[in-house]
């Protein structure tokens, strides 16, 4: 039995010596105890590095030029920065302030509101609720307080700032960015629909146009 203990101790010491303690900084590549035949093709996969060399390409460079005809994406900050229309893609004026209203390139009509409603119900309703009151389904499953669109703070917020929040999310906060999921035009459509929800919440019978009041039973 004594030999078993000695043998076990020897194995443990040898394993620690070869593999090192977890988190140890190595001055040389650590020992590789798994043979290549055990994990063929997966142990050492080639990875191009910035400004590095590559034997795969004829010119020996890892960096590649964009494919001819490539254009910047309108999704995400890098694509939008090269578009040249800060109002449309960033929600800002030339001086860097948030725009109030909508960019000239956005036509606010029934089609835009319908698109905004569609995108809102897919991406926003789970947290913010169908009417924008912050009572989405996620609240029932433990998510913290979700802002209501019906507060004065958001009612008075510039449209460009709401657009920016949709694009980049809210940090600190629980809202993730949606710039990679919604095109800039769709984000503006959502902004328009949010404004419609706010207007509907604060509307009064007197706000209904005269030629539509009969449809609602109003005089």
N, C-alpha and C positions, 0 to 999 in steps of 0.2 A: 504493500500500500504506500509505503514511503516513496518508492520509486515513481509511483503514479503522480504523487504530489510534486516531486522534483521535475518530472517530465512536463507536467502542466505549467509549472512556474517558468520553465525554460521556454516553452512555446509562447506564453504571454509576453515575456520579456523580449523575445525575438520579434514578435509581431509589432510591439510598440517601437522597437528599434528601427524596423524596416519601414513601417507606415507612418510613424510619428504620432503625436497627440493631435486631436482635433483643433484646428485653428492655428497650428504651428506655421510660422513663416519659414519657407524653405529658401536656401540660397542656391539650390540646384533643383532641377525637376525631380519630383518625388518618385520613388520606385513604383513601377507599374507591374502589379502582380498578376494581371489578367492577360493571357496570351492573345496574340492577334487572331489566331484560328478560332478562338472562342466567340469573338465579336467581330467577324469580318466586315470591313467597310464602314464600321461605325465608330471606331476608336479615335481615328485621326482624320477628320473630314477637312478638306481645304476650306479656308475662310479668307476671302480677300480683305485686305486692310487698306485704309485710306492712304493714298500716296505710296502704296506698297507695290511689290513686283508680283507678277503672275506669269507662270510658264504656259498657261492655258491659251492666252491671247497672243497673236502674232507680234504685237508691238511690245510685249513684256510688261504691260501696265495693268494693275488691278482696276484702276479708275476707268470708267467707260463714259464716253460722250452720250448724251441723250439720243435716242433713235430719231432719225430725220422726221420732221412733222410733229414732234412732241410739243404739246402746249401745256402751260401751267394748269394745275387743277384748280377749280373754284372751291374745292373743299379744303378746309384747314387754313391756318394763317399764312403758310408759305405761298400757297396758290393765290390767295387774295391780295397779298402785298404787291404782286406784279400785275394786278388787273388795272390799276390806275384810277379806280372810282372808289374813293374812300367812303363816300356816303352809302353806296350799294353794298360794298364788301366788308366794311368795318363799322358802319353806323356812325361815322364821324364827319364833321365839317373839315374844311381845309386847315382851320386853326387847331384842330384836335378835340374840339368840344363835341358832345353828342348831338346828333341832328334831332330836331323836333319835327314830327310828321314823317313822311316817307320819301325816299329818293325819287328823283325825276324818272328813273328807269322803271319804277314800280307803279303800275296802274291799279288803284284801289277800286275794285268793282266786285260784282257778285261772284265772278269766276275766282278771284283771289281769295275771297272769304270762304268759298266752298273748299278750295285747296287747303286753306289754313285750318278749317274745321277738320278735314280729313287727317292732316298731319298732327294736329293737336290731339285728336282722339287716340292716335297711335302712340305718340311719344310723351304727351303731357298729362293726359287723363289719369294714368295710374297713380300719380302723386298729387296733382293739383285738382283733380275732380272734374266732372263734366262741365260745371259752371264756374270753375276757377276759384272755388272757395277753400281749397287746400284739403278737402276731404276725399282724397282718392283711396283706392283699395289698399295701397301700401300702409296707410295709417292704421288699418285694422290689424296689420301684422307687425306692429311695433316701430314703424318709422317715426322719427321725431316730428316736431311741428313743421309742417310745410306751409310756406307763405301763401296767403290768399291774395288773389289779384284785386280783390275788392277793397283793399286798404288805400288810404290817401297816399301813402308813400309810393305805391306802385302806380296809382292813378296819375300822380304828378311826375312820374319818371319819364324821361325823354324816350321816344321810340328807339332811338339809336342805342340807348343803354340797355333796353330790353333785348334788342337784337344781339348786343354783345354778350349778355348773360346767356342767351340761348347758345351762342357760338362757343363760349369758353367755360360755361358752367359758373357755379358760385362757390368760391373758395375764400374763407372757410365756409363750409356748408355741405349739404348732401347732394347738391345738383351737379351731375357730371356734364361735360361739354357735349353738345350735339352738332358741332361744326363738321364732324366727319360723317354724320348721318343725314343731315338736311342741307340741301343746297342753299346758297344765300337767298334765292328767290323764295324758297319754301320757308326760310326763317322769317322773312318779311311777311309772308302769308300768315304765319302763326302769330306774329305781332298784331296784324290787322284783326285776326279773330279774337285775340285777347282783348283788344280795344272794344270789339263788338260785345263780348261777354260783360265787360265793365259797363258799357252803355246800357245793355239790357237789364243789368242789375239795378241801375239807378234811374231807369226810365219811368216816365209818368204817362198817363193817358193823353195828356195834352201834347206830348211829343209825337204821337202818331199822326201822320199826314191825314188831312181831311178825307181824301179819296180812299183811305184804307180803314177808316174808323168803323165803318159798318161791318167789315169782316171780323172785327173783334167785339161786336155788339156795343160799340160806343156811339154816342151821339155827338 
